[in-house]
């Protein structure tokens, strides 16, 4: 191999994100970016630390719907809701029983693979820790009766979800996620869901005033994120081995007590934060990926026909797999090439640059 080419390959390898043993996709239900943008010194320490890594406050929810369950299905499948390649789940309540069509596969008329499939079929363990009962859709869709046969390497079975827990509070969800991580001997991928901001928004509105119920709910989640990060720091078996991908299913406030207007920026603009196990370097993800993702003004709604797409919450599953060194979700759309750039590439002389 010519020396110049070898050097170029080493440079390309040097700036890729490290491979992690555990990936945790964190969804903060109903989180508007302006609720965590520029907090005062000492405020929101959990969010502030996560945002020392690559992140954007200009990501997008699904193009066609800004409601909870369809967007979470997008996160774990890498698919939009609608269209020929969509996952097709449009309902937002507790799903019907399996007998009455309560799986992703029955609804779409074909198997819908997820990040759980990819990880589980390669020996990782999988989990969902949710604070809304509707997330039982994942347990029903990926249990031993409805999961697809493992055709990759050793047979790890059809049950793609090793642990599903629905709990009442943010603290309980975080505690279960930490306990799960601490008990793992091998790699894992999990979804951790916090409902508090969404519940407060529906009850009292997406009120951005200081000390509003909505802002207090965001602070509640921040306390749990801070506790999660401290638990990772304090455990030698986890420190430097856990990556976090945090996003939201939607924002909220249009109308004031909900988030159903899909073309309102307050509803469709969301954060997308990637924590790589340390404290930086921070990078703005939209700017960092301007050559491969759409760069749009906040008030420009982007449909599924746009190419390239903006960064969406549905990128999360494939980013998490990417960080574990695992391939993309079969038939996924968002970040299917696993090419979301997470850091500045160094130039040939070793300085930062594109």
N, C-alpha and C positions, 0 to 999 in steps of 0.2 A: 504494500500500500504506500503511495507517495506520502512523504512526510507532511506536506501541506494538508492533504486530505485527512490524514490521521489526526493532526492537530485540530482541524475543524470539527471532527467528530467528538473529540474530547471536550472542546468548548461547548458543543451542543449538549453533551451529557452533563456537563458541570452545573448547568443552571436548572435542570429539571428537578421537580420536587422529590424529596426522598420517599422511599417506600415505607409505609407504616404497617404495624401489626394489627391495629384496630382503627376502624373508621366509624365515626358517629355523625349521623345526619340529624341535626337539631332543627326542628320546626317551631318557630314562635308564632302561634296562630294570631293573625290579625295585626302583625307588627308593621307599623308605618316607619319608614326610614327617618323621618324628622323627629321621631320619639327618641332616637339614639344618636342623632347628629350633633356633634359638638357639645357634649355634656360638660358642665363645669368641673373644675379640678376636684377629684375625689368622688364624683358622681358616676354611677353605673360602671363600677370597676370591672365587672365581668365582660360587658360589651366592649369597653375600652381596650381591655387586653386582647380580646379576639380580633379587634380591628387594627392591631399592630401588624397583622399579617395581610395578605392580599384580600381586598374586599371592594365592594361597590354598594352605594346606596341608590343605584339607578337600574337595578335588575327589574324583571317583569314577571308577573303572574301569567297564567295561561292566557292566550290571546282571546279566547271566547267566553271564559267564565272566571269570575273572581269569587268563588265559593270554596268551602273547605275541602270536602272529601275528593272532588275531582282533581284539585290541585295537588293533594297529597298522593293520589294515585300516580299523577305525573312525576312527582319527585322520585318514586321508587321504581317506575317503569321507564323513565326517559321519554315518554310519549306525550304529545298534546292530547287534549280531551277529544276533540272532534277530528273529522277527516278520515281518509282512507287508512292512514297510519296511526290514528288515534286509539287510545285505550277504550273509549266509548262509555265510561262511567260518568253519568251526568247528575245522579241523585246525590242529595246531601244529608239524608237522614240515616238512621240505623238501617243496614241492608236487610233484605228479606233473608229467610233461611236458605241454606244451600238447595234444599228441595224446591224452593220457589225462585231459583235463579240468582241467589245471592253470592255469586263469585264473578270475578272479572272475566273469566273465560266463557262462562255461559252467556253473559251479557253481550260480549263481543262476537261470539260464535267461533272462537279459536283461542288457543292458549296465549296469555299475555305474560311474558317473562318479566322478571323483576331483578333488582340488585340482589335480592335474597337468593334467587336461583343461581346467579353467577357465583356468588360467594360460597353458598352451601355446597354446590357441585364440585368445588375445589377445596373442600375440607374446612372452610371457616364456619363458625357458628353465627346464628342470626337472631335478632330480637327486635321487638317493638314495645316501647313503653309509652303509652298514650294516656291522655287525660280527657278523651271523649270516647263514648261507647261505639260510635260509628266506625272506629278503626278496626272493629272485629271483622270488617271486610277482608283485611289482610290475612287474618287467621283462617277464615273460611276459604279464601282463594288459594292459599299455599300450604294447606295441611296435607297429611299423608294420602287423603282420598282425592285431592284436587291438584296437587303439585305434579309437575311433569317428571317422568323418569330421568334419572341421572345417566347421561351418556358420555360423561367426561371423566376419564381416569377411573379410580375406584368408585364403586357405587355407594353414594352417601344417602340414598333413599329419596323418596318423593316428598317427604315433609320438609319444605324449604324454610320454615320458620320455627326455630328451636324454642323460642320463648315469646309469648304474647301476654302483656299485662296491661290492664286498664285500671287506673288509679284516680283518686279524687283530687289530689293537690299537686302543685308544682314540686314541692319538697319530696313527696313520695315518689314521683317519677324520677327525680334526680337521684334519690337514694337507691332506687332499684337499678338504675343505669350504672351507678358507681359500683354497687355490689356485684353486678354482672361482669363488669370489666375486671374487677379484682379477682374474680373466681375463674377467669379464663386461662387455660393453659396454652391454647392455640389462638389463631387469628379470629377476629369477629367483625361483623358489621351490624349496626343497630340504627333504628329510628327512635329519637326521643322527642316527644311532643309536649309543648306547654300551651295550654288553652287560655290562661288567665287574661291576656290583653283582649282577646276576642270576646270573652265572657263579659268583661267590663265594658267594652265598646257597645255590645248589644244592650246592656242594661242601662248605661248612662251616657253613651255616645263616645265617639272618638274625639274627645275633648283634649286638646293639646296644652291646656293651661297647666301650670305647675300644680302638683298635688291633686289633680283631677283623679277620679277613680281609674281612668285609663292609664295615666302616667304612673300611678301607684302600682298597677298591675305589671307594667313594664319593669318597675323597680323590683317587684317580687321575683320576676323571672331572672333579673340581673343577679339577685342574691344567690339563686340556684346555680347560675352559670359560674359565678365566682367560686362557689363551693365545689363545683365540678372541677374547675381548673386547679384549685388548691389540692383536691384529692389526687389528681393526676400528678401534680408536682411532687407530692409527698410520698408517692409509691414508686420505688425504683423499678418495679416491674412494668410500670405504665409510663414513667417519665420519658418523653421523647419517642414514644411508640404509638401515641394516639393522635389522629388527625380529626378535626371537627369541620364539618360543612354546615353552616347555619344559614337558614333562609326563612321565608314566610310563605304561607299559602296565598295571602292577600293583605292589603292594608285595610282601610275602612274610613267611613265617615260620609259617604255619598250613597244613599241618604244617611243622615247623621247617626242613626242607630243601627246601620247595617253597611253592606259593602256590595250591593247587587248591581250597581251601575258599572258595567265592565269597561266602559271607555272613560271613566273618571280616573285621573292620575292618582288621586288619594287612595284609590282601591287597587290599581294594578302596579304601581311602583313599589318595589320591595327591596330589602337588603339581600345581599349574597356575600357571605363572609367565609373565608377559608383559613383555619388556624392550623399551622404546620408544626405545632408542638413547641413553640418558642415565643419570642417577642420581636418578631420582625424578620425581614424588612417589610414595612407596609408598602402596598402597591394598589393603585386604583385599577380594578379589573377591566372596566370598560375601556379605559385608555390603553391598557396593556394588551387588549385583544382587538384593537381597532381594525386590524387587518383581517380578522376572521369572525367578528360579531358586529352587528349593527350598532352604530352610535347615533342615538336619537335624543331630541329634546324631550324633556320630561312629559310635556303635554301632547306628544305625538304617539297615538295608539298604533301598535304594530300587529298586524294580522299574521296568520300562519303562511300566507303567500309570500311574505317578505323574505328575501334571501340576500345576505345571510340574516339569520335571526339574531335578536338581542340576547343577552344573557338572561335566562329564565330560571325560575325555581326548579323546573324539570331537568336542568343540568345536574342537579345535586347527586342523583344516584350514580351516574357515570363518573362524576368527579371523585366521589368516594371510592369507587372501584379503582379508578386511575391511581389514587393515592395508596392503594393496597397492592398495586402492581397486577391487577386483574383486568381481564378484557371487558369490553362494553356489553351492555345488556342486549341480547338478540332482538333485532327489529326495532330498536330504539331510534329516536330522532334527535333529541337534544344531547349535545356533546357526544354523539355516537362515535366520532373519531377520537374522542378523549384528547382533544387538542386545546382545551382551555389553558391559556398561558397563565402561570401562577407567580412568575417572577421575571425580572428583567434578565435578558440573556447577556452574559458578559461579552465584550468585544474580544478580538484576538489578542489584544495586549493585556487582557485581564480586567479592564475597567468595565463598569456597568454600561449597558446599552442594548439596543435591539439586535 
